[in-house]
């Protein structure tokens, strides 16, 4: 029997319905006419999730920031279309993030996404600055840090997690291709994502589900924070 978490009993089913209908009616006119649904089924439950999750997640990662507001832990629903051929104004998913340190330069975060198709529970480092990429490569190539990452990757893969983020086909100049963690020199990001059904977000046990995965993959977060 699922354990109910006090203070948050899952996202309402209307959250998924709102995202599904938004996908089919992605226009400012439709959104303006359904702004009350956005507030009630997108913003309000997202804030409640962040408020409930923050203290729990800090038991895993003490310095994690949890800000229950738009442009804090809650990503804006508006898409940035300035440099995109896709001019749809709104995202059809809800993304929440919890970061360590300064959000703008965070080396790793825990994240959760709900869409009409699935949910994503993950953690890691996504395409940071050029300085972060340099620090990442230096850590991967370092004898001690590289061995630590290799051991960590083996353990996480043994638990069924995939370490994603490979971007390059050639190894960067000046780095050995034979190091214990050399495979990650082909990455510009390093993260893990667990995919589940969209309805899991509406479960009373969603916080425990997220925490279970975040606890398992938190050593990756710790390695990234310490080395980037």
N, C-alpha and C positions, 0 to 999 in steps of 0.2 A: 504493500500500500504506500502510495507516495506521501511523503512528509510535507505538510503545509508549512510554508514560511510565514511567520507573522509579519504583517505590514505589506505583503505583496503576494497575491494569489494568482499571478500570471497575467499576461496581456489579454484584454478582452477579445473575443472573436471578431468584434467589429474592427479591430486594428488590421487584421488580415483582409477583411472585406473592403475597408477604406483603400488599402494599398492595391488590391485587385481592381477596383473600379477606377482608381486614379490612373493605373496603367492603361486602361482603355479610354480614358478621357483626360489625357494629359494636356490641359490648357488652363490658362489663367482664369478664363470665364468659369469653367467647372470648379476650379479650386476655390475661387472667391465665393461661389455659391455654397460650398461645403466646408467653409472655414470652421464652423462649429464642430464638425466631425473631426477635422484635423486637430483642433484643440483638445477635444474630449477623448479621442481614440489614438492619437499619435503623441502629442506633447505630454498630456497628463500621465498616462501610464509609463512613458519613458522616464519622466521625472521620478515617479514612484519607484521604478526599478533601480535607478541610480542611487536614490536615497537609501533603499534597502540593501543594495549591494556594497556600497562603499565601506561600511564598517566590517563586513564579512571578508571582503577582498583584502583589506589591510592586515588581516591575520596571516595572509599568504605573502603579501608584499607591503610592508609597513609604510612605504613612502608613496603609495598610489594616491593619485588625485581623483576625486569623484565630484563633479560639478553638475548638479541637476538643472541644467539650463541649455538652451540652444546656443551653439558655438562654445559650449563647455564640453560636457560628456555627450551631449546630444548633437549629432551632425545636422546641419541645415537641410531641409528638404529641397531647397532650391538648387538647381544644377548650375554650374558655371559653364555657360555656353559660349563664352567669348572666343575661344579658340577651337571650338568643336563643330563638326558638321552636323551633329545631332543637336537640334535646337529645341528639343522638348524641355519645358521649363522646370519640371519637377522629377525628383528621384522616386522610383516606385519601391523603395525600401527604407527601413529605419535602421540607422547605425548608431551604436553607442560605444564609447571608448573610455578607457581608464589608463592614464599615463603616469610615468615615473619621472618626476622633475618638471622642467619647463616644457609645456605642451608643444611649443613650436619647434623645439630641438630634441624632443624625446627620442631616446634610442630604442625604446620598446614600449608597447602598450598591450593591454588586454582589450579585446573588442568583441562585440556581439552585433549581429545583423539579422533582421527579419525581412523576408521578402515573400511575395505570393508563392514562390517556388520552394524555398528552403530557409533554414536558419544556419548561421555560421557562428561558431564559438572558436575564438582564436587568440593568438598572442604572437608578438614579434616585432620586427623592424622592417619598415616599408620605405624603400627608395628615399633615403635621407639626403642630406647635403653632401657635397664633394668631400668635405672634411670628415664626415661620418663614414663615407665609403673608404677613405684612406685609413681611418682608425679600424674599421672592420677588417680590411685586408691585412693590416699590420697584426691584429689579434689572431686572425686565422693562421698567419704565417709564423707567429711566435711559438716557440717550442712548448712552453707550458700552457698558454691559453689554447693553442691549437690542439694539443692532446686532450685538454679538458673538453673542448667542443666535440672532438671525435668520440670520446666516451659518452658524452651526453647524447649525441646523435644516435649512437648504437642503442642506448637504453630507450630512447623515445620511439625509435623504429620498432624495437621489440615490443613496445606497448601498443603498436598499431598506428602511430602518428607519422605523417609525412612532413619532412622539412622542405618547404617550398621557397622559391625566390630565385632560381637560376635564370640568368638573363644573357650571359655571354657564352660564346662558343670557344673563345681562346683565352688562355690564362694571361693575366696581366704581366707585363715585363718586370723582371727583378724578383719574381717569386718562384719558389720551387714547386714543381708539379708533383713532388713525391712526399710532401708533408702529410701528417696524419689527418688533417682536415682540409687538404688541398682542394677537394671537390667544391668547397664553398667559396673558393676564389672566383668561380664562375657566376657567383650570385651578386646581385646589387641589392638584394633584400634577403631576409631570413625570417620565416614565420611558419606557424603551424595553424591549420584550420580544420576543425571538426564540423562536418556537415550533417544536418539532421532535417527532419520534416518541418514544415512551417508551423504545424499545429503544436509542436513541442513548446513554442513560445507561450501558448495559452495554458500550459500545464501549471498546476499549483507548485510543482517541483522544479520550475525553470531555474530558480536561483541555485538550488542544489546541483542541478545538471551543469550549469555554467561553472560553478565552483569546483565540481569534480574534475572537469577537464582543465580548468585553469590551474588547479593545484598540481595536476600531473605534468603540465607543460611549463610550470613556473620556473624550473631550472634554466630553461632557455632564456626567459625574461631576465633572470638574475645574471646570466653570462653576458647578455647584451648590455645591460646597464653597467656592469663592472668594466666592460672592455671598449665601449664606444664613447 
